[in-house]
Amino acid sequence: MGLKQTAIIAVFAAIPLAGCAALQPSAPAETCATASKIGQFDPARDLLIANYDSKPDVDDLQAVAALGTVLRDPAFSCVNYIATAGAYGTQDGDFLPAKLLFDLSFGENWVDAHADQNVAVLALTEKAKLTIAGGGQVWITEAGQSDVTAKVLMKLPAELRGKVHVVQHSDWNESVTTPAALAFAKTEANYHKIADGNFPDNGTPAYNTPDGSAWAQLLAHPEHGAAWAEARRLSLKHNGFSGYDNPAVKAGGLDFSDTVEAAWIFGFVDMAGVQDFADRFSPKQ
């Protein structure tokens, strides 16, 4: 698991609201305190919660590497974030454990809701409370379903829930969310349904392609190439065996479509697709 369960509340209480994320180029605290907005996100106050179901589609494995790549960029060095593995709903298929991948992408800034959902929800709730108490807002990217998000919202006082934004791009994700959880997220938080990242020309980047030409560029990067290598290894290992056969991955391509939610929050939705992402966040060395 990304965080020690036995001391999880003490750990989160000690994390500064605008702390610079692990594995990123460090930025002075005074710089973060006056940092300009990145799209809709205020790095001086806000919190990013990145939820991944990792069940059963291997696209989340590549989406984890993609967001980790974004957060390593110096422009994002003040982003305060935490990721969640195992934020799934009612779907069938296998959960895909990926501890090394989450470690490589997020350092210690992640929790494992598959291993212990109660501990994960408590950690996310405490981070959210600290952020809102400091004048910030919470942005949740749903690379999966809203079951975990709903449990976090239920633990927040009702007057704080209006400071939470939930961003979802997939009709399928909604269809396998527990209905009561989806309804709660839609009514209690600011729920943003954006265009699906699997398709082009709809207002979000198409981060899904059977074309694998960007792999070499992503794998070669000295800082985040290892995360992409682990994402690729796990994708090839599990695709077709976990309960879903991802056609882009089967063809040797890439699918990190769930990253469009971060693109919408941070303001890089003008990208066409995968190669634009690689050129921006993983330039050729």
C-alpha positions as CSV (number, residue, x, y, z in Angstrom):
1,M,0.0,0.0,0.0
2,G,1.2,3.5,-0.7
3,L,0.8,4.8,2.9
4,K,1.3,3.2,6.3
5,Q,-2.1,2.3,7.6
6,T,-1.1,2.4,11.2
7,A,-0.3,6.1,11.2
8,I,-2.3,7.3,8.3
9,I,-4.1,10.2,10.1
10,A,-1.0,11.5,11.7
11,V,0.7,11.4,8.3
12,F,-2.0,13.3,6.5
13,A,-2.3,15.9,9.3
14,A,1.3,16.8,8.7
15,I,1.1,17.3,5.0
16,P,0.9,21.0,4.0
17,L,-2.1,22.1,2.1
18,A,0.0,23.3,-0.8
19,G,2.8,20.8,-0.4
20,C,4.7,19.9,-3.4
21,A,4.1,16.3,-4.5
22,A,6.6,13.5,-4.1
23,L,8.8,12.7,-7.1
24,Q,8.5,16.2,-8.5
25,P,11.1,18.9,-8.9
26,S,10.8,20.7,-5.6
27,A,9.5,24.2,-5.4
28,P,9.9,26.6,-2.4
29,A,6.9,26.8,-0.1
30,E,6.7,30.5,-0.6
31,T,6.5,30.0,-4.4
32,C,3.7,27.5,-4.0
33,A,1.8,29.8,-1.7
34,T,1.5,32.4,-4.5
35,A,1.4,30.0,-7.5
36,S,-0.9,30.9,-10.3
37,K,-3.8,28.7,-11.4
38,I,-3.2,25.8,-13.7
39,G,-6.4,25.8,-15.7
40,Q,-9.2,25.6,-13.1
41,F,-6.8,24.2,-10.4
42,D,-5.3,26.5,-7.7
43,P,-2.0,24.9,-6.7
44,A,-1.8,27.2,-3.7
45,R,-4.9,25.7,-2.1
46,D,-6.6,22.9,-4.0
47,L,-6.3,19.1,-3.8
48,L,-6.4,16.6,-6.7
49,I,-7.8,13.1,-5.9
50,A,-7.1,10.7,-8.7
51,N,-9.3,7.6,-8.4
52,Y,-8.6,4.5,-10.5
53,D,-10.8,1.4,-10.6
54,S,-8.1,-0.8,-12.3
55,K,-10.9,-3.4,-12.9
56,P,-10.9,-5.0,-15.4
57,D,-9.6,-2.8,-18.2
58,V,-5.8,-2.2,-18.4
59,D,-6.3,1.4,-19.6
60,D,-6.0,2.5,-16.0
61,L,-2.5,1.2,-15.8
62,Q,-1.5,3.5,-18.6
63,A,-3.6,6.3,-17.1
64,V,-1.6,6.0,-13.9
65,A,1.7,6.4,-15.8
66,A,0.2,9.3,-17.7
67,L,-0.9,11.3,-14.7
68,G,2.4,10.6,-12.9
69,T,4.1,12.0,-16.0
70,V,2.1,15.2,-15.9
71,L,2.7,15.7,-12.2
72,R,6.5,15.4,-12.7
73,D,6.4,18.4,-15.0
74,P,8.0,21.4,-13.3
75,A,4.8,23.4,-14.1
76,F,2.9,21.1,-11.8
77,S,5.4,21.0,-8.9
78,C,3.1,22.6,-6.5
79,V,0.1,20.4,-7.1
80,N,-1.1,18.7,-4.0
81,Y,-2.5,15.3,-4.8
82,I,-3.4,11.8,-3.7
83,A,-4.3,8.8,-5.9
84,T,-6.5,5.8,-5.1
85,A,-6.1,2.2,-6.4
86,G,-9.2,0.0,-6.4
87,A,-11.9,2.7,-6.6
88,Y,-14.3,0.4,-8.4
89,G,-18.0,-0.2,-8.5
90,T,-20.2,-3.2,-9.5
91,Q,-18.4,-4.4,-12.6
92,D,-17.2,-8.0,-13.1
93,G,-13.7,-9.0,-13.9
94,D,-10.4,-8.9,-12.0
95,F,-8.8,-6.1,-10.1
96,L,-5.3,-5.4,-11.4
97,P,-2.8,-4.8,-8.5
98,A,0.0,-2.4,-9.5
99,K,1.9,-1.4,-6.4
100,L,5.2,-0.7,-8.2
101,L,3.4,1.3,-10.9
102,F,1.7,3.5,-8.3
103,D,4.9,3.9,-6.4
104,L,6.8,4.9,-9.5
105,S,4.0,7.3,-10.5
106,F,2.9,8.8,-7.2
107,G,5.6,8.0,-4.6
108,E,3.8,7.6,-1.2
109,N,0.9,9.7,-2.3
110,W,-1.6,6.9,-2.9
111,V,-4.0,4.6,-1.0
112,D,-5.2,1.1,-1.8
113,A,-9.0,0.9,-1.6
114,H,-8.9,-2.7,-2.8
115,A,-6.8,-3.8,0.2
116,D,-8.7,-1.7,2.8
117,Q,-11.4,0.6,1.6
118,N,-12.2,2.0,5.0
119,V,-8.7,3.1,5.6
120,A,-8.5,4.6,2.1
121,V,-11.8,6.5,2.5
122,L,-10.7,7.9,5.8
123,A,-7.4,9.1,4.4
124,L,-9.1,10.8,1.4
125,T,-11.6,12.4,3.7
126,E,-9.0,13.8,6.0
127,K,-7.1,15.3,3.1
128,A,-10.3,16.8,1.7
129,K,-11.2,18.4,5.1
130,L,-7.7,19.9,5.5
131,T,-7.9,21.3,1.9
132,I,-11.3,22.9,2.4
133,A,-10.4,24.2,5.8
134,G,-7.5,26.0,4.1
135,G,-9.8,27.7,1.6
136,G,-9.2,25.3,-1.2
137,Q,-11.4,23.0,-3.4
138,V,-11.1,19.3,-4.1
139,W,-11.0,18.0,-7.6
140,I,-11.7,14.2,-8.1
141,T,-10.9,12.5,-11.4
142,E,-12.9,9.3,-11.8
143,A,-10.9,6.9,-13.8
144,G,-13.6,4.4,-12.8
145,Q,-16.7,4.6,-10.7
146,S,-17.9,7.0,-7.9
147,D,-18.4,4.4,-5.1
148,V,-15.4,5.5,-3.2
149,T,-16.1,9.2,-3.9
150,A,-19.6,8.8,-2.5
151,K,-18.2,7.4,0.7
152,V,-15.8,10.3,1.1
153,L,-18.6,12.7,0.5
154,M,-20.8,11.0,3.1
155,K,-18.0,11.5,5.7
156,L,-17.7,15.2,4.9
157,P,-20.0,17.7,6.6
158,A,-22.8,18.7,4.3
159,E,-21.7,22.3,4.2
160,L,-18.3,21.2,2.8
161,R,-19.5,19.1,-0.1
162,G,-20.0,22.1,-2.3
163,K,-16.2,22.5,-2.5
164,V,-15.8,19.1,-4.1
165,H,-15.7,18.7,-7.9
166,V,-16.2,15.2,-9.4
167,V,-15.1,14.8,-13.0
168,Q,-16.3,11.8,-15.1
169,H,-15.8,11.1,-18.8
170,S,-17.3,7.6,-19.3
171,D,-20.9,6.4,-19.7
172,W,-19.7,2.9,-18.9
173,N,-18.1,4.0,-15.7
174,E,-21.4,5.5,-14.6
175,S,-23.4,2.4,-15.6
176,V,-21.4,0.2,-13.2
177,T,-21.4,2.6,-10.3
178,T,-23.7,1.6,-7.5
179,P,-26.8,3.7,-8.3
180,A,-27.1,5.2,-4.9
181,A,-23.5,6.2,-4.9
182,L,-23.8,7.8,-8.4
183,A,-26.9,9.7,-7.3
184,F,-25.2,11.0,-4.1
185,A,-22.1,12.2,-6.0
186,K,-24.3,14.0,-8.6
187,T,-26.4,15.7,-6.0
188,E,-24.0,16.5,-3.2
189,A,-20.9,17.5,-5.2
190,N,-20.3,19.6,-8.3
191,Y,-20.5,16.8,-10.8
192,H,-18.9,17.4,-14.2
193,K,-19.6,15.0,-17.0
194,I,-17.2,15.6,-19.9
195,A,-16.7,14.1,-23.3
196,D,-15.2,10.6,-23.5
197,G,-11.5,10.4,-23.9
198,N,-11.6,7.3,-26.1
199,F,-12.9,9.2,-29.2
200,P,-11.5,12.2,-31.3
201,D,-13.1,15.5,-32.2
202,N,-15.5,15.7,-29.2
203,G,-13.8,18.4,-27.1
204,T,-11.4,16.2,-25.1
205,P,-8.1,14.6,-26.4
206,A,-8.3,11.1,-27.8
207,Y,-5.9,9.3,-25.5
208,N,-6.7,6.0,-27.1
209,T,-5.1,4.7,-30.3
210,P,-3.9,1.4,-31.8
211,D,-0.9,3.3,-33.1
212,G,2.1,2.4,-30.9
213,S,4.6,4.9,-32.3
214,A,4.6,7.1,-29.2
215,W,5.8,4.2,-27.0
216,A,9.5,4.6,-27.7
217,Q,9.3,8.3,-26.8
218,L,7.5,7.6,-23.5
219,L,9.7,4.7,-22.5
220,A,13.0,6.5,-23.3
221,H,12.4,9.4,-20.9
222,P,14.9,9.3,-18.0
223,E,12.4,10.4,-15.3
224,H,9.2,8.6,-16.0
225,G,10.1,6.0,-18.6
226,A,10.2,3.3,-15.8
227,A,6.6,4.0,-14.9
228,W,5.6,3.6,-18.6
229,A,7.6,0.4,-18.9
230,E,5.8,-1.1,-15.9
231,A,2.4,0.1,-17.2
232,R,3.2,-1.6,-20.5
233,R,4.4,-4.8,-18.9
234,L,1.2,-5.1,-16.8
235,S,-1.0,-4.1,-19.7
236,L,0.4,-6.9,-21.9
237,K,0.3,-9.4,-19.0
238,H,-3.4,-8.8,-18.1
239,N,-5.1,-7.7,-21.3
240,G,-7.7,-10.2,-22.4
241,F,-7.2,-12.3,-19.2
242,S,-8.7,-9.9,-16.6
243,G,-12.2,-9.7,-18.1
244,Y,-11.8,-7.2,-20.9
245,D,-9.7,-7.3,-24.1
246,N,-8.7,-3.7,-24.8
247,P,-8.4,-3.4,-28.6
248,A,-5.9,-0.6,-28.6
249,V,-3.5,-2.4,-26.3
250,K,-4.0,-5.6,-28.2
251,A,-2.9,-3.8,-31.3
252,G,0.3,-2.5,-29.6
253,G,-1.1,1.0,-29.1
254,L,-1.9,3.1,-26.1
255,D,-5.0,3.8,-24.0
256,F,-4.8,6.3,-21.1
257,S,-8.2,7.8,-21.9
258,D,-9.0,8.4,-18.3
259,T,-6.4,11.2,-18.3
260,V,-8.8,13.5,-20.1
261,E,-10.3,14.4,-16.7
262,A,-7.0,15.8,-15.6
263,A,-6.7,17.6,-19.0
264,W,-10.0,19.2,-18.4
265,I,-9.1,20.4,-14.9
266,F,-5.6,21.6,-15.8
267,G,-6.5,23.1,-19.1
268,F,-4.8,21.0,-21.8
269,V,-7.9,19.7,-23.5
270,D,-6.7,21.4,-26.7
271,M,-4.5,18.3,-27.4
272,A,-5.5,16.1,-30.3
273,G,-4.3,12.9,-28.7
274,V,-1.5,10.6,-27.6
275,Q,1.4,12.1,-29.7
276,D,0.6,15.6,-28.5
277,F,0.7,14.3,-24.9
278,A,4.1,12.7,-25.5
279,D,5.5,15.8,-27.1
280,R,4.3,18.0,-24.3
281,F,5.1,15.9,-21.2
282,S,7.7,13.4,-22.5
283,P,9.7,15.3,-25.1
284,K,12.4,13.4,-27.1
285,Q,15.7,13.5,-25.3
